[in-house]
Structures are given as structure tokens and as C-alpha cells.
Amino acid sequence: GADKPATATTPATELSERDKRRLEIRDRLARHVQSNLVLQLRQVNESPEMKLFPTSQTLLPAADAHKLPKLVLESLAGSQIEVPRKNHATLLLLSFNKMGFDMLHSWREPVERHSLESLSRPAIGRRRKNRLQTVEVVVNENRFYRLLSNVLLMAFKGAVDPARHASIAAVYAPFEQWKDALEI
């Protein structure tokens, strides 16, 4: 009958106006949901090889680079992290929320893999050293969280792989000076 729901095997010519309208609304809703930013970000999180923004494939000349103010942090392991570190390139990964922190590995891992691959190539006449400093910084500028920073830090340490503690720091303070330098 005319009120029978449409199925995948029902030819489009046999659909009632009501069923055609249902399919149109369902298709429109599906397109809207797929274009929803939150769902797109979930897709990026589930597929770490995806990137939100295209990036340059070339490095900036040192003369054109912005200078980062010295940043001294305490790592989750309790050691001091200095950025920038003399004679080292630094991959500084910042996150300002949980989703950002969860995505850092999709940026860190390819760079570290490339760095290790270049170290494994034979050096001609000199010894190669890893001159890449990788630092992950979780920034929380919320005043309320600053009051709870000790408790939050302990929970954060428990949630992060201990092998990475020496290269990860948590900042519970204003980060304006570095935001300006990094054009964030």
C-alpha cells in the first residue's frame, strides 16, 4: 500500500510521496550530520593519519622564524625541560584541552619516525646524533583548575604512559607570553 515503508529493493517510481519525503529528509539529515564539526573532529581522532589543516612541506628559514621566549617546565617525571634547547630542533606540541592532547600523537609519531629513519642512515665521516627535542605541553589556564592543579597533575600522570613522562609537562597558569610568540 501507499503507507508501506520504502526499502532498498523498492524502485523509486513505486515510492509514495510520503516515502519520498521521508527519504529526502533522511538524506538531508545524514548530510547535515556528516558536515557537523564535532563529528568531523571525531573522524580525525579515529583516523590519526588525517590532518585538520594543510601544512607547508618546507621548513622556514631561521631568519624568518619567530623566536620563542625561553620556556622552563617541570616534566611529569620531575625533571626540568628547557625549550628551546641549544643545538636541538624542538617539536613543541601544545594542547589546551583533552581532545587536543589525544591528537598530539598523530603529530608526534610521524616526526619521531622520520627522525629515527634519518638516524639509521649511514653517516659519512661523522657520527649522527638525535638533535630532535620533543616536548608535549598540556596548558590549562582555568583559574579553578589552578587551585586543583596538584590533584589534576596526579591523575594526569596516572593516565599517561610513564615512558613519556620525561617529555610531557602540564602548565596550570596563564600562557599569554608564549601564545603571542607562537601566534596562537
Buried (B, 14 or more C-beta within 10 A) or exposed (E): EEEEEBEEEEEEEEBBEEBEEBEEEEEEEEEEEEEEEEEEEEEBEEEBEEEEEEEEEEEEEEEEEEEBEEBEBEBBBEEEBBBBEEEBBBBBBBBBEEEEBEBBBBBBEEBBEEBEEEEEEEEEEEEEEEEBBBBBBBBBBEEEEBEEBEEBBEEBBEEBEEEBBBBBBBBBEEBEEBBEEEEE
